[in-house]
């Protein structure tokens, strides 16, 4: 059984650019959540997708957007990058969007904005 | 608002000693609670979770945690630390929604 995978592993962008991060969910999982983890901090919830629809959003501006595809893989898009967007971006998948469901995390994409 | 507080950003123990990582939560509804571990340059791995069944929860790698409603705590313990336990540990809660709310994490160092 393949776990959650993310690409790319590392990325360097400059301020104002746009970036797309990708996530493949674990087999059988229809729910994907994205988190931002700044250095030395705990992950913060960005948003969640369930069956191709947004199913909850954290306190992030609209320039953070996402998609979920029919195969339940997902993308996180960030427009107009700012220096503070430098972080580890984690994707997690779960069987369903229930609070007791375990979220299984990928290895993350480390984004550096210069 | 729901939140998680991890007391002690850094805990150091000797190999073979008891590990105790503290987590207190704030929630207006019965919570679901999780402990995750993060090794350097990796994602998060679930250690254990509390979903309102048994209050003493056993997880992987010899870790366990006890849910104490009266103290709003969910502390993580391991009787005997191993060098491989050195990592960052995160307590998280999903009070009612689907987002995990994480604490700031505790770095566990294990010395020989």
Interface residues (C-beta under 8 A of the other chain):
Chain A: X4 X31 X33 X35 X40 X41 X42 X43 X44 X45 X48 X55 X56 X58 X90 X92 X97 X98 X99 X100 X102 X103 X104 X105 X106 X107 X108
Chain B: X32 X34 X36 X41 X42 X43 X44 X45 X46 X49 X51 X90 X92 X94 X95 X96 X97 X98 X99 X100 X101 X102 X103 X104 X105
